[in-house]
Amino acid sequence: MPDTTPEAARVLVRMHQLLSQAGDEADRRARRSRDLDTVALANNLTYAKDQVFHLVPAPCRGALLDRPEPDGAEPVDLARRAEELSRTEPVHDFPPGVASVVQLLIDTVREFS
């Protein structure tokens, strides 16, 4: 099994940043609205972010500390961007497990769009 390429590692870091921003924004909205669908969206995004964290190679994890601030962006749009970003590198350049994260993102975008 090949190692994660540097390009794929950068994609994973960026996906984590997008999902962190999306989850924070969805969580903020869920606390304000107390709407169960918004809570479910926040939970899905947090779960996806946590899954990506574990896929990022250990030497690259320091980059995860650079998290964008919530800026009012639409959480589903950020999740869509993270999923699209995953397609910029061949799947075999990523560690095992990326396919399940991508599927979670596809399902989340579909369910909450």
Secondary structure, DSSP 8 states (H G I E B T S, - for coil): -----HHHHHHHHHHHHHHHHHHHHHHHHHHHH--HHHHHHHHHHHHHHHHHHHHS-GGGGGGGG------S--HHHHHHHHHHHHTTS-GGGS-TTHHHHHHHHHHHHHHH-
